Amino acid sequence: MIIILQVLVKVNRTDRRLQMIQGKVEDYLNVILTEDSGKEEPLVSRQEELMRDSIEKKRKQQEEAVFNAVLKEIFP
């Protein structure tokens, strides 16, 4: 019974830490996205739009990879 209580306490701590980290990452990404949206120029052609979409997808994948790496460092 004591072991179960200890595990529950650790799980609750981990959950609170993850929520805190998630909030900080969301705040960071919101700041980055608002900075990026202010710099965009109107689209000139369909090809340019496709290129921007692919660059945005790659950037999001890189951000996810960084986020996952941070989580792996914090919670091995």
ChimeraX attribute file (.defattr): number of C-alpha atoms within 10 A of each C-alpha:
attribute: neighborCount
match mode: 1-to-1
recipient: residues
	/A:1	6
	/A:2	7
	/A:3	8
	/A:4	9
	/A:5	10
	/A:6	11
	/A:7	12
	/A:8	12
	/A:9	12
	/A:10	12
	/A:11	12
	/A:12	12
	/A:13	12
	/A:14	13
	/A:15	12
	/A:16	12
	/A:17	13
	/A:18	15
	/A:19	12
	/A:20	12
	/A:21	16
	/A:22	14
	/A:23	12
	/A:24	12
	/A:25	13
	/A:26	12
	/A:27	12
	/A:28	11
	/A:29	13
	/A:30	12
	/A:31	11
	/A:32	11
	/A:33	11
	/A:34	10
	/A:35	11
	/A:36	10
	/A:37	9
	/A:38	8
	/A:39	8
	/A:40	8
	/A:41	7
	/A:42	7
	/A:43	10
	/A:44	8
	/A:45	8
	/A:46	9
	/A:47	10
	/A:48	11
	/A:49	13
	/A:50	11
	/A:51	11
	/A:52	13
	/A:53	12
	/A:54	12
	/A:55	12
	/A:56	12
	/A:57	12
	/A:58	12
	/A:59	12
	/A:60	12
	/A:61	12
	/A:62	12
	/A:63	13
	/A:64	12
	/A:65	12
	/A:66	12
	/A:67	15
	/A:68	12
	/A:69	13
	/A:70	13
	/A:71	14
	/A:72	10
	/A:73	9
	/A:74	11
	/A:75	9
	/A:76	7
